[in-house]
Amino acid sequence: MNHIVFLLVPGVHLLDLAGPAQVFSTASDFGHPYTLSYVAEQPVVPTAQDLPLVARLDWPELRPEDLIVVPGWRSLTLVDSPDIGAAALRALRDHHARGGTIASVCAGAEALGRAGLLDGRRCTTHHDVQDELARRYPLATVVRDVLYTADDRVVTSAGIASGIDLALHLIATRHGPAVAAQVARDMVVYARRNGHEPQASAMLRYRSHLDDTVHHAQNLIDARFDRPLPLSSLAATVGVSERTLTRLFSRATGGLTPLRYQQTLRLERAEHLISHGTTVDAAARAVGFEDARMLRRLRAREH
């Protein structure tokens, strides 16, 4: 996703917009460049926080690897949401039809619903309007009490700050967990994810601690999770004994050993590959297992 286009609707919430924009901007600072554009149906867009924004009126030419994000807006009900023109809704549909990804934050899911992109897919939105979204788009499956959902290149998130979680998920999917963790730490974001959701990234579930030694070890594992990484080598690199590293790691992550953390990363990556058509045997090899038996055991234990 080299180009990120934000579709701005009158009354847009600043944090719905600024949170994801900051994530992609920070990723650019770490060597993963993104171009950010802001498109609207009027040159000056009023916001819910009374800070007007300047936007372009024309849509840039997008490729399948690019992303459109629709931040949410202030509205007590979805039915009272601002009008969104046919051209903008068509741009959403066309980008997805060409293989692109569409994302929304909070009430932005309403725009995806109007474009027909929620039909037959899992989605979520702010808890105050989840029931209304389900009534307005009965062909959609509205998932409650989650921070975000991802279904066939349609990614929706809950309220306000969850746009940051959504953007970090997309960074982790695109560039790997180490980059997403680096971005989250630079933004001083509390790394949180729904533990029961399959798209919940391990690097975020187990990174909400302040132990620099463990973060260093996790950075090494994140970068080399598909290769052998003996505990002795890992401990020596971070400058502590094997016993000390195991103790610190377990305390910081809520009971995980470095090996279990590495296996969790392997399992997540393998599940992603399998969901996109890779065989279990091929996925096992791709993430570093010598054969598929260990992967099958881990999957059985997880499920």
C-alpha positions in Angstrom: 0.0 0.0 0.0 2.2 2.8 -1.2 -0.6 5.3 -1.6 -3.1 6.0 1.2 -6.1 8.1 0.3 -8.4 9.4 3.0 -11.9 10.2 1.9 -13.1 13.1 4.1 -16.7 13.6 4.9 -18.1 16.8 6.5 -18.0 16.5 10.3 -15.0 14.1 10.2 -13.5 13.3 13.5 -9.9 14.5 13.7 -8.6 11.4 15.6 -10.3 9.1 13.1 -8.2 10.7 10.5 -5.0 11.7 12.3 -4.5 8.3 14.1 -4.2 6.1 10.9 -2.4 9.0 9.1 0.2 9.1 11.9 0.8 5.4 11.7 1.5 5.4 8.0 3.6 8.6 8.3 5.7 7.0 11.0 6.2 3.9 8.9 7.6 6.2 6.2 10.1 7.5 8.8 11.4 3.9 9.2 12.0 3.3 5.6 8.6 2.2 4.3 7.5 5.2 2.3 3.8 6.0 1.9 2.1 8.9 0.0 -0.9 10.3 1.9 -3.6 12.1 0.0 -6.9 13.6 1.2 -9.9 13.7 -1.1 -13.3 15.3 -0.5 -16.3 16.5 -2.4 -15.6 20.1 -1.3 -12.3 21.9 -1.1 -12.6 22.8 2.6 -14.1 20.2 4.9 -15.5 21.1 8.4 -14.5 18.8 11.2 -16.3 17.7 14.3 -13.7 19.6 16.3 -14.1 22.8 14.3 -10.7 22.7 12.6 -11.3 23.0 8.8 -9.3 20.8 6.5 -8.2 21.4 2.9 -8.7 18.5 0.6 -8.2 17.8 -3.1 -11.3 17.2 -5.3 -9.8 14.8 -7.8 -9.0 11.1 -7.1 -5.4 10.0 -7.7 -4.8 7.0 -9.9 -4.6 4.0 -7.6 -3.1 0.5 -7.9 -4.3 -2.7 -6.1 -1.6 -2.3 -3.4 -2.9 1.1 -2.4 -5.5 1.8 0.3 -8.6 4.0 0.7 -9.5 4.9 4.3 -12.9 6.5 5.3 -12.6 8.1 8.7 -15.8 8.5 10.7 -17.8 11.6 11.4 -20.0 13.1 14.1 -23.6 11.8 13.8 -25.9 10.5 16.4 -27.3 8.0 13.9 -26.1 6.6 10.7 -29.3 7.5 8.8 -28.5 11.2 9.6 -24.9 10.9 8.2 -23.8 13.5 5.7 -24.5 12.8 2.0 -21.7 11.0 0.1 -21.8 11.5 -3.6 -22.2 8.8 -6.2 -18.7 9.4 -7.6 -17.1 8.9 -4.2 -19.0 5.6 -3.6 -18.1 4.5 -7.1 -14.5 5.2 -6.4 -14.7 2.9 -3.3 -16.3 0.1 -5.3 -14.0 0.4 -8.3 -10.9 0.3 -6.2 -12.0 -2.8 -4.4 -13.1 -4.4 -7.7 -9.5 -3.9 -9.0 -8.0 -5.7 -6.0 -7.5 -2.8 -3.7 -8.2 -2.6 0.1 -10.9 -0.3 1.6 -10.9 0.6 5.3 -13.1 2.5 7.6 -13.0 4.0 11.1 -16.0 4.3 13.3 -19.1 5.6 11.3 -17.0 5.4 8.1 -18.5 1.9 7.8 -21.7 3.6 6.7 -19.9 4.8 3.5 -18.8 1.2 2.8 -22.3 0.0 3.4 -23.7 2.6 0.9 -21.1 1.4 -1.6 -22.3 -2.2 -1.2 -19.0 -3.4 0.2 -20.4 -4.7 3.5 -22.8 -7.2 1.9 -21.7 -10.8 2.7 -18.8 -9.6 4.9 -17.9 -9.3 8.5 -17.6 -5.7 9.7 -17.8 -3.5 12.8 -18.2 0.1 13.9 -18.6 2.2 17.0 -20.7 0.4 19.6 -23.3 3.2 19.7 -24.4 2.5 16.1 -23.6 -1.3 15.7 -27.3 -2.2 15.9 -28.3 0.4 13.4 -25.6 -0.7 11.0 -26.9 -4.3 11.2 -30.4 -3.1 10.5 -29.4 -0.9 7.6 -27.2 -3.6 5.9 -28.8 -6.9 6.8 -26.5 -8.8 4.4 -23.5 -7.8 6.5 -22.4 -9.6 9.6 -21.8 -7.0 12.3 -19.2 -8.2 14.8 -19.6 -6.6 18.2 -17.0 -6.0 21.0 -13.9 -6.1 18.7 -11.5 -3.4 17.7 -11.5 -4.2 14.0 -12.4 -6.8 11.4 -10.8 -7.8 8.1 -12.8 -9.6 5.4 -11.8 -9.9 1.7 -9.9 -6.6 1.6 -12.6 -4.7 3.5 -11.3 -3.6 6.9 -13.5 -1.9 9.4 -12.7 -0.6 12.9 -14.7 0.5 15.9 -14.6 4.0 17.5 -12.1 6.8 17.2 -8.7 5.5 18.5 -9.3 2.0 17.0 -8.2 3.5 13.7 -4.7 3.3 15.1 -5.2 -0.4 15.8 -6.5 -0.9 12.3 -3.5 0.9 10.7 -1.0 -1.0 12.8 -2.7 -4.3 11.7 -2.3 -3.2 8.0 1.4 -2.3 8.7 2.0 -5.7 10.3 0.3 -7.5 7.4 2.3 -5.5 4.9 5.7 -5.3 6.5 5.8 -7.7 9.3 5.3 -7.5 13.1 8.7 -6.0 13.8 7.9 -2.8 11.8 4.4 -2.5 13.3 6.0 -2.8 16.8 8.6 -0.2 16.0 5.8 2.2 14.8 3.7 1.5 17.9 6.6 2.2 20.3 7.6 5.3 18.5 4.0 6.6 18.8 4.0 5.6 22.5 0.8 3.6 21.7 -0.5 1.1 24.2 -0.3 -2.1 22.1 -3.7 -3.7 22.4 -5.7 -6.2 20.4 -8.6 -8.6 20.9 -7.1 -11.9 22.0 -9.9 -14.0 20.5 -9.7 -12.4 17.0 -7.7 -14.3 14.4 -6.2 -11.0 13.1 -5.0 -10.1 16.5 -1.2 -9.6 16.1 1.0 -11.4 18.7 3.5 -8.5 18.5 0.8 -6.2 19.9 -0.7 -8.6 22.4 2.7 -9.2 24.0 4.3 -5.8 23.5 2.4 -3.8 26.1 5.2 -3.8 28.6 8.2 -1.6 29.4 11.1 -4.1 29.6 13.7 -2.9 27.1 15.6 -6.2 27.4 12.5 -8.2 26.4 11.7 -5.7 23.6 15.2 -6.2 22.3 14.8 -9.9 22.3 11.3 -9.7 20.7 12.8 -7.4 17.9 15.3 -10.2 17.2 12.7 -12.9 17.2 10.3 -10.8 15.0 13.0 -10.3 12.4 14.0 -14.0 12.4 11.0 -15.9 13.5 11.3 -18.3 10.5 14.8 -19.3 11.3 16.5 -21.2 14.2 17.3 -18.9 17.1 18.8 -20.8 20.0 18.1 -19.4 23.5 21.8 -19.2 24.2 22.4 -17.0 21.2 19.4 -14.8 21.9 20.4 -14.3 25.5 24.0 -13.4 24.6 22.9 -10.9 22.0 20.7 -9.0 24.6 23.4 -9.3 27.3 21.8 -11.5 29.9 21.9 -15.2 30.9 19.5 -17.7 29.5 17.8 -18.1 32.8 17.4 -14.3 33.3 16.0 -13.8 29.8 13.5 -16.6 30.3 12.4 -15.1 33.6 12.1 -11.5 32.2 10.4 -12.7 29.1 7.8 -14.7 31.0 7.1 -11.8 33.4 6.7 -9.2 30.6 4.5 -11.3 28.3 2.3 -13.0 30.8 3.9 -16.4 30.8 5.4 -16.9 27.3 9.0 -18.2 26.8 11.0 -16.9 23.9 10.4 -20.2 22.0 6.6 -20.0 22.6 6.6 -16.4 21.3 8.5 -17.5 18.2 6.0 -20.3 17.6 3.1 -17.9 18.0 4.6 -15.7 15.3 5.1 -18.7 13.1 1.5 -19.9 13.7 0.1 -16.5 12.8 2.0 -16.2 9.6 1.1 -19.8 8.7 -2.6 -19.2 9.3 -2.4 -16.1 7.0 -0.8 -18.1 4.2 -3.3 -21.0 4.6 -6.2 -18.5 4.5 -4.9 -17.3 1.1 -4.7 -20.8 -0.4 -1.3 -22.1 0.7 -1.2 -25.8 1.7 -0.4 -26.7 5.3 2.8 -28.4 4.2 3.9 -25.4 2.2 3.0 -22.9 5.0 4.9 -25.0 7.5 8.0 -24.8 5.4 7.6 -21.1 4.7 7.5 -20.2 8.4 10.5 -22.4 9.4 9.1 -25.7 10.5 10.9 -28.8 9.1 7.6 -30.5 8.5 4.0 -29.9 9.0 3.5 -32.0 12.1 4.5 -29.2 14.5 2.2 -26.7 12.7 -0.7 -29.1 12.9 -0.1 -29.6 16.6 0.0 -25.9 17.2 -3.1 -25.3 15.2 -5.0 -28.0 17.0 -3.9 -26.5 20.4 -4.9 -23.0 19.3 -8.3 -24.1 18.1 
